[in-house]
Amino acid sequence: MADALKYMIDKNGDKTSVLVPIKTWEKITQEYTKLQKKLQVYTGINEGLSEVKEARKSGKKLQTLKDFLRESNR
């Protein structure tokens, strides 16, 4: 049972902390990092869609994909 969690308790018997095996902790942090990256992508997409929606409402002209790619290759 190498992956067992160990809990620290206070004098009232309430759990206050947890001791996690290093391999389990590494998996947790790796997954957390992946989720953070996904969130950044989704947030960027959401912001972009909001920008397009606002531009359409106001009649503001947006950069075309072709122009964006041309600019990105400089």
N, C-alpha and C positions, 0 to 999 in steps of 0.2 A: 504494500500500500504506500508506495513512494510518492504518489500524487495527492495524498491526503492533506486537506487544509487543517490548520491548527488555529484555534481561536483563543484570544486573550480575553479574560473576563475581569470585571472590577469586583469590588468587595460585595456588591449586590447581586452578582451573578449575571450581569448584563454584558453582552459581547461589546468590546471596545476596539478590537483590532483583529486582523487575521494574518497568519503567516502562510505564504503561498510558496510552493516549491518553485525553484528558478525556471525550470522548463515550462511550467504552467504560466509563470509571469511573462516569459519571453513570448509565448503564444498570444497572451492577452495583449501585450504591447504591440506585437506585429499586427494583430487584427485591428487594434485601435488606430494604428498608423494608416492602414488601408482605408478604414472608414473615414478618417480625416481627409484623405485625398479625394475620396468619392464625394464627400460633402463639399469640398472646394469646387469640384467640377459641377455638381448640381447647382450650387450657389451661383457660379458663373453663368450657367445656362439660364437660370431664373432671372438674373440681373439683365442679361442680354435680351431676353424676351420682354421684360418690362420696358427696357429702353426702346425696343421696336414698337411696342404698343403706344408708348408716350409720343414717339416720333410720328406715328401715324395719326394720332389725335391732333398734334400741333402742326402737321404738314411739313415737319423738318425732314430734309433729305438725308438719308443714311449712306454710308460707304457701301459700295457693292462688294460682293465676294471677290470678284476679279481684281478690283483695286486693292483690296486687303491683301490678297495673295501676292500681287505685284510688289506691294510695299513690304511685305514680310520677307521677300527674297532679296532685298537690297543688302 
